[in-house]
Amino acid sequence: MLHSQIFDLCYYGNGFIYSDVYQMPVHIRNFYYNKLVQSKKTEKEQTEKARKNSGPAKGPNLSKVRVNR
């Protein structure tokens, strides 16, 4: 669990470096980790909501394109 938190905070939490996270007090590291998880969940919910509202992706309408031969 410790190294998973360290990895996640360093990889996804902009600005954290391994040595700082490793030496960070546990309650502080847990705080930042929980905030990261919370923000990623919110981001996922917003992305899913935007996808639902936008409908299916549409390609270009090629039925009106004229081909010169």
PQR file of N, CA, C, O and H, with PARSE charges and radii, in Angstrom:
ATOM      1  N   MET A   1       0.832  -1.196   0.000 -0.4000 1.5000
ATOM      2  CA  MET A   1       0.000   0.000   0.000 -0.0000 2.0000
ATOM      3  C   MET A   1       0.874   1.257   0.000  0.5500 1.7000
ATOM      4  O   MET A   1       0.577   2.216  -0.712 -0.5500 1.4000
ATOM      5  N   LEU A   2       1.919   1.256   0.771 -0.4000 1.5000
ATOM      6  CA  LEU A   2       2.786   2.427   0.859 -0.0000 2.0000
ATOM      7  C   LEU A   2       3.346   2.807  -0.504  0.5500 1.7000
ATOM      8  O   LEU A   2       3.274   3.966  -0.911 -0.5500 1.4000
ATOM      9  H   LEU A   2       2.160   0.477   1.349  0.4000 1.0000
ATOM     10  N   HIS A   3       3.901   1.832  -1.201 -0.4000 1.5000
ATOM     11  CA  HIS A   3       4.537   2.151  -2.479 -0.0000 2.0000
ATOM     12  C   HIS A   3       3.508   2.450  -3.568  0.5500 1.7000
ATOM     13  O   HIS A   3       3.806   3.178  -4.515 -0.5500 1.4000
ATOM     14  H   HIS A   3       3.960   0.891  -0.870  0.4000 1.0000
ATOM     15  N   SER A   4       2.313   1.902  -3.445 -0.4000 1.5000
ATOM     16  CA  SER A   4       1.243   2.266  -4.379 -0.0000 2.0000
ATOM     17  C   SER A   4       0.855   3.724  -4.194  0.5500 1.7000
ATOM     18  O   SER A   4       0.656   4.446  -5.171 -0.5500 1.4000
ATOM     19  H   SER A   4       2.071   1.311  -2.676  0.4000 1.0000
ATOM     20  N   GLN A   5       0.748   4.158  -2.947 -0.4000 1.5000
ATOM     21  CA  GLN A   5       0.438   5.570  -2.679 -0.0000 2.0000
ATOM     22  C   GLN A   5       1.552   6.472  -3.190  0.5500 1.7000
ATOM     23  O   GLN A   5       1.291   7.501  -3.813 -0.5500 1.4000
ATOM     24  H   GLN A   5       0.910   3.571  -2.153  0.4000 1.0000
ATOM     25  N   ILE A   6       2.783   6.083  -2.925 -0.4000 1.5000
ATOM     26  CA  ILE A   6       3.922   6.895  -3.379 -0.0000 2.0000
ATOM     27  C   ILE A   6       3.903   7.011  -4.898  0.5500 1.7000
ATOM     28  O   ILE A   6       4.069   8.101  -5.447 -0.5500 1.4000
ATOM     29  H   ILE A   6       2.994   5.247  -2.419  0.4000 1.0000
ATOM     30  N   PHE A   7       3.700   5.879  -5.576 -0.4000 1.5000
ATOM     31  CA  PHE A   7       3.656   5.912  -7.039 -0.0000 2.0000
ATOM     32  C   PHE A   7       2.541   6.820  -7.535  0.5500 1.7000
ATOM     33  O   PHE A   7       2.764   7.684  -8.383 -0.5500 1.4000
ATOM     34  H   PHE A   7       3.566   4.994  -5.131  0.4000 1.0000
ATOM     35  N   ASP A   8       1.341   6.622  -7.004 -0.4000 1.5000
ATOM     36  CA  ASP A   8       0.192   7.411  -7.460 -0.0000 2.0000
ATOM     37  C   ASP A   8       0.406   8.906  -7.221  0.5500 1.7000
ATOM     38  O   ASP A   8       0.105   9.721  -8.092 -0.5500 1.4000
ATOM     39  H   ASP A   8       1.159   5.920  -6.315  0.4000 1.0000
ATOM     40  N   LEU A   9       0.919   9.266  -6.057 -0.4000 1.5000
ATOM     41  CA  LEU A   9       1.137  10.680  -5.769 -0.0000 2.0000
ATOM     42  C   LEU A   9       2.212  11.280  -6.673  0.5500 1.7000
ATOM     43  O   LEU A   9       2.093  12.427  -7.104 -0.5500 1.4000
ATOM     44  H   LEU A   9       1.164   8.603  -5.349  0.4000 1.0000
ATOM     45  N   CYS A  10       3.253  10.511  -6.960 -0.4000 1.5000
ATOM     46  CA  CYS A  10       4.322  11.031  -7.825 -0.0000 2.0000
ATOM     47  C   CYS A  10       3.889  11.065  -9.288  0.5500 1.7000
ATOM     48  O   CYS A  10       4.237  11.996 -10.014 -0.5500 1.4000
ATOM     49  H   CYS A  10       3.349   9.580  -6.610  0.4000 1.0000
ATOM     50  N   TYR A  11       3.133  10.058  -9.725 -0.4000 1.5000
ATOM     51  CA  TYR A  11       2.749   9.958 -11.133 -0.0000 2.0000
ATOM     52  C   TYR A  11       1.590  10.885 -11.476  0.5500 1.7000
ATOM     53  O   TYR A  11       1.620  11.568 -12.500 -0.5500 1.4000
ATOM     54  H   TYR A  11       2.851   9.301  -9.135  0.4000 1.0000
ATOM     55  N   TYR A  12       0.564  10.913 -10.620 -0.4000 1.5000
ATOM     56  CA  TYR A  12      -0.642  11.678 -10.916 -0.0000 2.0000
ATOM     57  C   TYR A  12      -0.714  13.015 -10.184  0.5500 1.7000
ATOM     58  O   TYR A  12      -1.395  13.934 -10.638 -0.5500 1.4000
ATOM     59  H   TYR A  12       0.539  10.359  -9.789  0.4000 1.0000
ATOM     60  N   GLY A  13      -0.021  13.127  -9.061 -0.4000 1.5000
ATOM     61  CA  GLY A  13      -0.065  14.360  -8.274 -0.0000 2.0000
ATOM     62  C   GLY A  13       1.060  15.287  -8.688  0.5500 1.7000
ATOM     63  O   GLY A  13       2.195  15.131  -8.237 -0.5500 1.4000
ATOM     64  H   GLY A  13       0.532  12.380  -8.692  0.4000 1.0000
ATOM     65  N   ASN A  14       0.765  16.214  -9.509 -0.4000 1.5000
ATOM     66  CA  ASN A  14       1.776  17.104 -10.089 -0.0000 2.0000
ATOM     67  C   ASN A  14       2.657  17.742  -9.024  0.5500 1.7000
ATOM     68  O   ASN A  14       2.164  18.437  -8.136 -0.5500 1.4000
ATOM     69  H   ASN A  14      -0.157  16.341  -9.875  0.4000 1.0000
ATOM     70  N   GLY A  15       3.957  17.506  -9.115 -0.4000 1.5000
ATOM     71  CA  GLY A  15       4.917  18.190  -8.258 -0.0000 2.0000
ATOM     72  C   GLY A  15       5.497  17.364  -7.124  0.5500 1.7000
ATOM     73  O   GLY A  15       6.479  17.780  -6.508 -0.5500 1.4000
ATOM     74  H   GLY A  15       4.358  16.942  -9.837  0.4000 1.0000
ATOM     75  N   PHE A  16       4.925  16.215  -6.831 -0.4000 1.5000
ATOM     76  CA  PHE A  16       5.482  15.381  -5.770 -0.0000 2.0000
ATOM     77  C   PHE A  16       6.657  14.572  -6.309  0.5500 1.7000
ATOM     78  O   PHE A  16       6.625  14.078  -7.436 -0.5500 1.4000
ATOM     79  H   PHE A  16       4.127  15.877  -7.331  0.4000 1.0000
ATOM     80  N   ILE A  17       7.699  14.446  -5.478 -0.4000 1.5000
ATOM     81  CA  ILE A  17       8.823  13.586  -5.833 -0.0000 2.0000
ATOM     82  C   ILE A  17       8.919  12.467  -4.800  0.5500 1.7000
ATOM     83  O   ILE A  17       8.467  12.607  -3.664 -0.5500 1.4000
ATOM     84  H   ILE A  17       7.725  14.848  -4.563  0.4000 1.0000
ATOM     85  N   TYR A  18       9.513  11.362  -5.219 -0.4000 1.5000
ATOM     86  CA  TYR A  18       9.541  10.142  -4.418 -0.0000 2.0000
ATOM     87  C   TYR A  18      10.048  10.376  -2.999  0.5500 1.7000
ATOM     88  O   TYR A  18       9.398   9.977  -2.033 -0.5500 1.4000
ATOM     89  H   TYR A  18       9.880  11.248  -6.142  0.4000 1.0000
ATOM     90  N   SER A  19      11.196  11.015  -2.871 -0.4000 1.5000
ATOM     91  CA  SER A  19      11.793  11.170  -1.538 -0.0000 2.0000
ATOM     92  C   SER A  19      10.905  11.995  -0.609  0.5500 1.7000
ATOM     93  O   SER A  19      10.803  11.690   0.579 -0.5500 1.4000
ATOM     94  H   SER A  19      11.725  11.338  -3.656  0.4000 1.0000
ATOM     95  N   ASP A  20      10.266  13.028  -1.135 -0.4000 1.5000
ATOM     96  CA  ASP A  20       9.373  13.850  -0.301 -0.0000 2.0000
ATOM     97  C   ASP A  20       8.163  13.051   0.167  0.5500 1.7000
ATOM     98  O   ASP A  20       7.780  13.127   1.335 -0.5500 1.4000
ATOM     99  H   ASP A  20      10.349  13.275  -2.101  0.4000 1.0000
ATOM    100  N   VAL A  21       7.564  12.289  -0.737 -0.4000 1.5000
ATOM    101  CA  VAL A  21       6.380  11.506  -0.378 -0.0000 2.0000
ATOM    102  C   VAL A  21       6.758  10.391   0.588  0.5500 1.7000
ATOM    103  O   VAL A  21       6.011  10.109   1.525 -0.5500 1.4000
ATOM    104  H   VAL A  21       7.876  12.228  -1.685  0.4000 1.0000
ATOM    105  N   TYR A  22       7.902   9.757   0.375 -0.4000 1.5000
ATOM    106  CA  TYR A  22       8.339   8.663   1.239 -0.0000 2.0000
ATOM    107  C   TYR A  22       8.578   9.143   2.666  0.5500 1.7000
ATOM    108  O   TYR A  22       8.250   8.439   3.622 -0.5500 1.4000
ATOM    109  H   TYR A  22       8.508   9.986  -0.386  0.4000 1.0000
ATOM    110  N   GLN A  23       9.142  10.323   2.813 -0.4000 1.5000
ATOM    111  CA  GLN A  23       9.467  10.863   4.136 -0.0000 2.0000
ATOM    112  C   GLN A  23       8.314  11.660   4.757  0.5500 1.7000
ATOM    113  O   GLN A  23       8.411  12.098   5.903 -0.5500 1.4000
ATOM    114  H   GLN A  23       9.409  10.895   2.037  0.4000 1.0000
ATOM    115  N   MET A  24       7.249  11.843   4.018 -0.4000 1.5000
ATOM    116  CA  MET A  24       6.101  12.609   4.486 -0.0000 2.0000
ATOM    117  C   MET A  24       5.416  11.879   5.643  0.5500 1.7000
ATOM    118  O   MET A  24       5.298  10.654   5.610 -0.5500 1.4000
ATOM    119  H   MET A  24       7.171  11.487   3.087  0.4000 1.0000
ATOM    120  N   PRO A  25       4.964  12.613   6.665 -0.5600 1.5000
ATOM    121  CA  PRO A  25       4.202  11.954   7.738  0.2800 2.0000
ATOM    122  C   PRO A  25       2.974  11.237   7.162  0.5500 1.7000
ATOM    123  O   PRO A  25       2.352  11.711   6.212 -0.5500 1.4000
ATOM    124  N   VAL A  26       2.644  10.101   7.750 -0.4000 1.5000
ATOM    125  CA  VAL A  26       1.585   9.240   7.221 -0.0000 2.0000
ATOM    126  C   VAL A  26       0.261   9.983   7.091  0.5500 1.7000
ATOM    127  O   VAL A  26      -0.412   9.856   6.068 -0.5500 1.4000
ATOM    128  H   VAL A  26       3.149   9.716   8.522  0.4000 1.0000
ATOM    129  N   HIS A  27      -0.123  10.750   8.095 -0.4000 1.5000
ATOM    130  CA  HIS A  27      -1.422  11.434   8.027 -0.0000 2.0000
ATOM    131  C   HIS A  27      -1.447  12.489   6.918  0.5500 1.7000
ATOM    132  O   HIS A  27      -2.498  12.722   6.321 -0.5500 1.4000
ATOM    133  H   HIS A  27       0.424  10.854   8.926  0.4000 1.0000
ATOM    134  N   ILE A  28      -0.340  13.112   6.642 -0.4000 1.5000
ATOM    135  CA  ILE A  28      -0.272  14.096   5.544 -0.0000 2.0000
ATOM    136  C   ILE A  28      -0.329  13.367   4.194  0.5500 1.7000
ATOM    137  O   ILE A  28      -1.047  13.782   3.285 -0.5500 1.4000
ATOM    138  H   ILE A  28       0.514  12.922   7.128  0.4000 1.0000
ATOM    139  N   ARG A  29       0.436  12.278   4.078 -0.4000 1.5000
ATOM    140  CA  ARG A  29       0.424  11.514   2.830 -0.0000 2.0000
ATOM    141  C   ARG A  29      -0.976  10.973   2.550  0.5500 1.7000
ATOM    142  O   ARG A  29      -1.439  11.015   1.410 -0.5500 1.4000
ATOM    143  H   ARG A  29       1.019  11.940   4.817  0.4000 1.0000
ATOM    144  N   ASN A  30      -1.648  10.466   3.576 -0.4000 1.5000
ATOM    145  CA  ASN A  30      -3.009   9.963   3.402 -0.0000 2.0000
ATOM    146  C   ASN A  30      -3.960  11.076   2.975  0.5500 1.7000
ATOM    147  O   ASN A  30      -4.851  10.861   2.153 -0.5500 1.4000
ATOM    148  H   ASN A  30      -1.272  10.432   4.502  0.4000 1.0000
ATOM    149  N   PHE A  31      -3.763  12.273   3.544 -0.4000 1.5000
ATOM    150  CA  PHE A  31      -4.597  13.413   3.159 -0.0000 2.0000
ATOM    151  C   PHE A  31      -4.452  13.695   1.659  0.5500 1.7000
ATOM    152  O   PHE A  31      -5.450  13.790   0.945 -0.5500 1.4000
ATOM    153  H   PHE A  31      -3.040  12.447   4.212  0.4000 1.0000
ATOM    154  N   TYR A  32      -3.216  13.826   1.187 -0.4000 1.5000
ATOM    155  CA  TYR A  32      -2.990  14.118  -0.227 -0.0000 2.0000
ATOM    156  C   TYR A  32      -3.456  12.972  -1.117  0.5500 1.7000
ATOM    157  O   TYR A  32      -3.983  13.207  -2.204 -0.5500 1.4000
ATOM    158  H   TYR A  32      -2.405  13.749   1.767  0.4000 1.0000
ATOM    159  N   TYR A  33      -3.268  11.747  -0.668 -0.4000 1.5000
ATOM    160  CA  TYR A  33      -3.705  10.597  -1.456 -0.0000 2.0000
ATOM    161  C   TYR A  33      -5.231  10.588  -1.585  0.5500 1.7000
ATOM    162  O   TYR A  33      -5.757  10.370  -2.676 -0.5500 1.4000
ATOM    163  H   TYR A  33      -2.840  11.556   0.215  0.4000 1.0000
ATOM    164  N   ASN A  34      -5.933  10.820  -0.496 -0.4000 1.5000
ATOM    165  CA  ASN A  34      -7.397  10.856  -0.528 -0.0000 2.0000
ATOM    166  C   ASN A  34      -7.910  11.997  -1.400  0.5500 1.7000
ATOM    167  O   ASN A  34      -8.903  11.836  -2.110 -0.5500 1.4000
ATOM    168  H   ASN A  34      -5.506  10.998   0.390  0.4000 1.0000
ATOM    169  N   LYS A  35      -7.244  13.144  -1.352 -0.4000 1.5000
ATOM    170  CA  LYS A  35      -7.627  14.266  -2.225 -0.0000 2.0000
ATOM    171  C   LYS A  35      -7.414  13.903  -3.690  0.5500 1.7000
ATOM    172  O   LYS A  35      -8.235  14.248  -4.541 -0.5500 1.4000
ATOM    173  H   LYS A  35      -6.438  13.275  -0.775  0.4000 1.0000
ATOM    174  N   LEU A  36      -6.320  13.212  -3.988 -0.4000 1.5000
ATOM    175  CA  LEU A  36      -6.048  12.786  -5.365 -0.0000 2.0000
ATOM    176  C   LEU A  36      -7.123  11.824  -5.851  0.5500 1.7000
ATOM    177  O   LEU A  36      -7.631  11.973  -6.962 -0.5500 1.4000
ATOM    178  H   LEU A  36      -5.653  12.932  -3.298  0.4000 1.0000
ATOM    179  N   VAL A  37      -7.474  10.839  -5.029 -0.4000 1.5000
ATOM    180  CA  VAL A  37      -8.505   9.866  -5.395 -0.0000 2.0000
ATOM    181  C   VAL A  37      -9.835  10.575  -5.606  0.5500 1.7000
ATOM    182  O   VAL A  37     -10.549  10.293  -6.568 -0.5500 1.4000
ATOM    183  H   VAL A  37      -7.061  10.718  -4.126  0.4000 1.0000
ATOM    184  N   GLN A  38     -10.163  11.490  -4.710 -0.4000 1.5000
ATOM    185  CA  GLN A  38     -11.421  12.235  -4.814 -0.0000 2.0000
ATOM    186  C   GLN A  38     -11.470  13.059  -6.104  0.5500 1.7000
ATOM    187  O   GLN A  38     -12.496  13.084  -6.783 -0.5500 1.4000
ATOM    188  H   GLN A  38      -9.583  11.719  -3.928  0.4000 1.0000
ATOM    189  N   SER A  39     -10.384  13.721  -6.438 -0.4000 1.5000
ATOM    190  CA  SER A  39     -10.375  14.556  -7.645 -0.0000 2.0000
ATOM    191  C   SER A  39     -10.449  13.701  -8.911  0.5500 1.7000
ATOM    192  O   SER A  39     -11.078  14.106  -9.889 -0.5500 1.4000
ATOM    193  H   SER A  39      -9.550  13.701  -5.887  0.4000 1.0000
ATOM    194  N   LYS A  40      -9.820  12.527  -8.907 -0.4000 1.5000
ATOM    195  CA  LYS A  40      -9.893  11.638 -10.066 -0.0000 2.0000
ATOM    196  C   LYS A  40     -11.303  11.077 -10.244  0.5500 1.7000
ATOM    197  O   LYS A  40     -11.765  10.922 -11.375 -0.5500 1.4000
ATOM    198  H   LYS A  40      -9.309  12.197  -8.112  0.4000 1.0000
ATOM    199  N   LYS A  41     -11.997  10.770  -9.138 -0.4000 1.5000
ATOM    200  CA  LYS A  41     -13.385  10.305  -9.224 -0.0000 2.0000
ATOM    201  C   LYS A  41     -14.282  11.398  -9.796  0.5500 1.7000
ATOM    202  O   LYS A  41     -15.128  11.130 -10.649 -0.5500 1.4000
ATOM    203  H   LYS A  41     -11.623  10.896  -8.219  0.4000 1.0000
ATOM    204  N   THR A  42     -14.096  12.627  -9.325 -0.4000 1.5000
ATOM    205  CA  THR A  42     -14.878  13.760  -9.824 -0.0000 2.0000
ATOM    206  C   THR A  42     -14.613  13.974 -11.311  0.5500 1.7000
ATOM    207  O   THR A  42     -15.538  14.214 -12.087 -0.5500 1.4000
ATOM    208  H   THR A  42     -13.409  12.845  -8.632  0.4000 1.0000
ATOM    209  N   GLU A  43     -13.348  13.885 -11.698 -0.4000 1.5000
ATOM    210  CA  GLU A  43     -12.970  14.040 -13.103 -0.0000 2.0000
ATOM    211  C   GLU A  43     -13.645  12.965 -13.965  0.5500 1.7000
ATOM    212  O   GLU A  43     -14.138  13.259 -15.054 -0.5500 1.4000
ATOM    213  H   GLU A  43     -12.596  13.690 -11.067  0.4000 1.0000
ATOM    214  N   LYS A  44     -13.665  11.729 -13.476 -0.4000 1.5000
ATOM    215  CA  LYS A  44     -14.300  10.635 -14.213 -0.0000 2.0000
ATOM    216  C   LYS A  44     -15.800  10.873 -14.354  0.5500 1.7000
ATOM    217  O   LYS A  44     -16.363  10.668 -15.430 -0.5500 1.4000
ATOM    218  H   LYS A  44     -13.265  11.490 -12.592  0.4000 1.0000
ATOM    219  N   GLU A  45     -16.448  11.304 -13.276 -0.4000 1.5000
ATOM    220  CA  GLU A  45     -17.889  11.576 -13.318 -0.0000 2.0000
ATOM    221  C   GLU A  45     -18.209  12.680 -14.316  0.5500 1.7000
ATOM    222  O   GLU A  45     -19.183  12.579 -15.063 -0.5500 1.4000
ATOM    223  H   GLU A  45     -15.991  11.471 -12.403  0.4000 1.0000
ATOM    224  N   GLN A  46     -17.393  13.736 -14.334 -0.4000 1.5000
ATOM    225  CA  GLN A  46     -17.624  14.839 -15.262 -0.0000 2.0000
ATOM    226  C   GLN A  46     -17.415  14.396 -16.710  0.5500 1.7000
ATOM    227  O   GLN A  46     -18.141  14.831 -17.604 -0.5500 1.4000
ATOM    228  H   GLN A  46     -16.602  13.818 -13.728  0.4000 1.0000
ATOM    229  N   THR A  47     -16.430  13.539 -16.940 -0.4000 1.5000
ATOM    230  CA  THR A  47     -16.179  13.034 -18.285 -0.0000 2.0000
ATOM    231  C   THR A  47     -17.349  12.178 -18.765  0.5500 1.7000
ATOM    232  O   THR A  47     -17.800  12.312 -19.903 -0.5500 1.4000
ATOM    233  H   THR A  47     -15.841  13.186 -16.213  0.4000 1.0000
ATOM    234  N   GLU A  48     -17.839  11.294 -17.884 -0.4000 1.5000
ATOM    235  CA  GLU A  48     -18.975  10.454 -18.246 -0.0000 2.0000
ATOM    236  C   GLU A  48     -20.230  11.288 -18.500  0.5500 1.7000
ATOM    237  O   GLU A  48     -21.001  10.991 -19.412 -0.5500 1.4000
ATOM    238  H   GLU A  48     -17.473  11.185 -16.960  0.4000 1.0000
ATOM    239  N   LYS A  49     -20.433  12.320 -17.700 -0.4000 1.5000
ATOM    240  CA  LYS A  49     -21.584  13.205 -17.882 -0.0000 2.0000
ATOM    241  C   LYS A  49     -21.500  13.936 -19.219  0.5500 1.7000
ATOM    242  O   LYS A  49     -22.499  14.069 -19.926 -0.5500 1.4000
ATOM    243  H   LYS A  49     -19.807  12.561 -16.958  0.4000 1.0000
ATOM    244  N   ALA A  50     -20.301  14.409 -19.561 -0.4000 1.5000
ATOM    245  CA  ALA A  50     -20.113  15.113 -20.825 -0.0000 2.0000
ATOM    246  C   ALA A  50     -20.349  14.179 -22.009  0.5500 1.7000
ATOM    247  O   ALA A  50     -20.909  14.596 -23.023 -0.5500 1.4000
ATOM    248  H   ALA A  50     -19.489  14.301 -18.987  0.4000 1.0000
ATOM    249  N   ARG A  51     -19.930  12.926 -21.892 -0.4000 1.5000
ATOM    250  CA  ARG A  51     -20.152  11.957 -22.968 -0.0000 2.0000
ATOM    251  C   ARG A  51     -21.631  11.677 -23.155  0.5500 1.7000
ATOM    252  O   ARG A  51     -22.105  11.572 -24.286 -0.5500 1.4000
ATOM    253  H   ARG A  51     -19.475  12.587 -21.069  0.4000 1.0000
ATOM    254  N   LYS A  52     -22.360  11.556 -22.067 -0.4000 1.5000
ATOM    255  CA  LYS A  52     -23.799  11.302 -22.161 -0.0000 2.0000
ATOM    256  C   LYS A  52     -24.517  12.469 -22.821  0.5500 1.7000
ATOM    257  O   LYS A  52     -25.415  12.267 -23.638 -0.5500 1.4000
ATOM    258  H   LYS A  52     -21.975  11.641 -21.148  0.4000 1.0000
ATOM    259  N   ASN A  53     -24.125  13.685 -22.470 -0.4000 1.5000
ATOM    260  CA  ASN A  53     -24.785  14.879 -22.994 -0.0000 2.0000
ATOM    261  C   ASN A  53     -24.451  15.148 -24.448  0.5500 1.7000
ATOM    262  O   ASN A  53     -25.245  15.766 -25.157 -0.5500 1.4000
ATOM    263  H   ASN A  53     -23.396  13.849 -21.805  0.4000 1.0000
ATOM    264  N   SER A  54     -23.302  14.702 -24.903 -0.4000 1.5000
ATOM    265  CA  SER A  54     -22.893  15.011 -26.276 -0.0000 2.0000
ATOM    266  C   SER A  54     -23.445  14.014 -27.285  0.5500 1.7000
ATOM    267  O   SER A  54     -23.465  14.310 -28.480 -0.5500 1.4000
ATOM    268  H   SER A  54     -22.657  14.200 -24.327  0.4000 1.0000
ATOM    269  N   GLY A  55     -23.886  12.859 -26.850 -0.4000 1.5000
ATOM    270  CA  GLY A  55     -24.410  11.848 -27.765 -0.0000 2.0000
ATOM    271  C   GLY A  55     -23.282  11.122 -28.461  0.5500 1.7000
ATOM    272  O   GLY A  55     -22.110  11.352 -28.165 -0.5500 1.4000
ATOM    273  H   GLY A  55     -23.870  12.619 -25.879  0.4000 1.0000
ATOM    274  N   PRO A  56     -23.636  10.236 -29.393 -0.5600 1.5000
ATOM    275  CA  PRO A  56     -22.591   9.475 -30.086  0.2800 2.0000
ATOM    276  C   PRO A  56     -21.769  10.376 -31.009  0.5500 1.7000
ATOM    277  O   PRO A  56     -22.262  11.364 -31.552 -0.5500 1.4000
ATOM    278  N   ALA A  57     -20.522  10.004 -31.161 -0.4000 1.5000
ATOM    279  CA  ALA A  57     -19.638  10.769 -32.048 -0.0000 2.0000
ATOM    280  C   ALA A  57     -20.068  10.556 -33.490  0.5500 1.7000
ATOM    281  O   ALA A  57     -20.415   9.442 -33.884 -0.5500 1.4000
ATOM    282  H   ALA A  57     -20.122   9.201 -30.719  0.4000 1.0000
ATOM    283  N   LYS A  58     -20.045  11.621 -34.272 -0.4000 1.5000
ATOM    284  CA  LYS A  58     -20.458  11.538 -35.672 -0.0000 2.0000
ATOM    285  C   LYS A  58     -19.259  11.828 -36.561  0.5500 1.7000
ATOM    286  O   LYS A  58     -18.449  12.710 -36.273 -0.5500 1.4000
ATOM    287  H   LYS A  58     -19.764  12.526 -33.952  0.4000 1.0000
ATOM    288  N   GLY A  59     -19.164  11.081 -37.628 -0.4000 1.5000
ATOM    289  CA  GLY A  59     -18.115  11.306 -38.612 -0.0000 2.0000
ATOM    290  C   GLY A  59     -18.567  12.336 -39.631  0.5500 1.7000
ATOM    291  O   GLY A  59     -19.673  12.865 -39.520 -0.5500 1.4000
ATOM    292  H   GLY A  59     -19.822  10.365 -37.861  0.4000 1.0000
ATOM    293  N   PRO A  60     -17.748  12.626 -40.604 -0.5600 1.5000
ATOM    294  CA  PRO A  60     -18.131  13.605 -41.627  0.2800 2.0000
ATOM    295  C   PRO A  60     -19.259  13.070 -42.512  0.5500 1.7000
ATOM    296  O   PRO A  60     -19.353  11.867 -42.757 -0.5500 1.4000
ATOM    297  N   ASN A  61     -20.101  13.967 -42.980 -0.4000 1.5000
ATOM    298  CA  ASN A  61     -21.204  13.596 -43.865 -0.0000 2.0000
ATOM    299  C   ASN A  61     -20.660  13.506 -45.292  0.5500 1.7000
ATOM    300  O   ASN A  61     -20.428  14.523 -45.946 -0.5500 1.4000
ATOM    301  H   ASN A  61     -20.025  14.944 -42.781  0.4000 1.0000
ATOM    302  N   LEU A  62     -20.462  12.290 -45.755 -0.4000 1.5000
ATOM    303  CA  LEU A  62     -19.869  12.081 -47.076 -0.0000 2.0000
ATOM    304  C   LEU A  62     -20.909  11.902 -48.172  0.5500 1.7000
ATOM    305  O   LEU A  62     -20.546  11.719 -49.334 -0.5500 1.4000
ATOM    306  H   LEU A  62     -20.650  11.464 -45.223  0.4000 1.0000
ATOM    307  N   SER A  63     -22.193  11.950 -47.830 -0.4000 1.5000
ATOM    308  CA  SER A  63     -23.234  11.727 -48.836 -0.0000 2.0000
ATOM    309  C   SER A  63     -23.309  12.862 -49.835  0.5500 1.7000
ATOM    310  O   SER A  63     -23.777  12.640 -50.952 -0.5500 1.4000
ATOM    311  H   SER A  63     -22.488  12.099 -46.886  0.4000 1.0000
ATOM    312  N   LYS A  64     -22.886  14.034 -49.507 -0.4000 1.5000
ATOM    313  CA  LYS A  64     -22.985  15.193 -50.403 -0.0000 2.0000
ATOM    314  C   LYS A  64     -21.657  15.515 -51.085  0.5500 1.7000
ATOM    315  O   LYS A  64     -21.548  16.532 -51.769 -0.5500 1.4000
ATOM    316  H   LYS A  64     -22.506  14.215 -48.600  0.4000 1.0000
ATOM    317  N   VAL A  65     -20.659  14.672 -50.911 -0.4000 1.5000
ATOM    318  CA  VAL A  65     -19.342  14.914 -51.533 -0.0000 2.0000
ATOM    319  C   VAL A  65     -19.394  14.439 -52.975  0.5500 1.7000
ATOM    320  O   VAL A  65     -19.832  13.325 -53.263 -0.5500 1.4000
ATOM    321  H   VAL A  65     -20.747  13.846 -50.355  0.4000 1.0000
ATOM    322  N   ARG A  66     -18.940  15.301 -53.876 -0.4000 1.5000
ATOM    323  CA  ARG A  66     -18.892  14.941 -55.295 -0.0000 2.0000
ATOM    324  C   ARG A  66     -17.487  14.476 -55.639  0.5500 1.7000
ATOM    325  O   ARG A  66     -16.495  15.058 -55.201 -0.5500 1.4000
ATOM    326  H   ARG A  66     -18.584  16.206 -53.643  0.4000 1.0000
ATOM    327  N   VAL A  67     -17.427  13.435 -56.417 -0.4000 1.5000
ATOM    328  CA  VAL A  67     -16.139  12.892 -56.834 -0.0000 2.0000
ATOM    329  C   VAL A  67     -15.967  13.222 -58.312  0.5500 1.7000
ATOM    330  O   VAL A  67     -16.801  12.843 -59.134 -0.5500 1.4000
ATOM    331  H   VAL A  67     -18.233  12.962 -56.773  0.4000 1.0000
ATOM    332  N   ASN A  68     -14.895  13.921 -58.652 -0.4000 1.5000
ATOM    333  CA  ASN A  68     -14.604  14.244 -60.056 -0.0000 2.0000
ATOM    334  C   ASN A  68     -13.772  13.130 -60.660  0.5500 1.7000
ATOM    335  O   ASN A  68     -12.753  12.718 -60.105 -0.5500 1.4000
ATOM    336  H   ASN A  68     -14.217  14.228 -57.984  0.4000 1.0000
ATOM    337  N   ARG A  69     -14.223  12.653 -61.805 -0.4000 1.5000
ATOM    338  CA  ARG A  69     -13.478  11.562 -62.469 -0.0000 2.0000
ATOM    339  C   ARG A  69     -12.916  12.019 -63.749  0.5500 1.7000
ATOM    340  O   ARG A  69     -12.260  11.245 -64.446 -0.5500 1.4000
ATOM    341  H   ARG A  69     -15.051  12.987 -62.256  0.4000 1.0000
TER
END
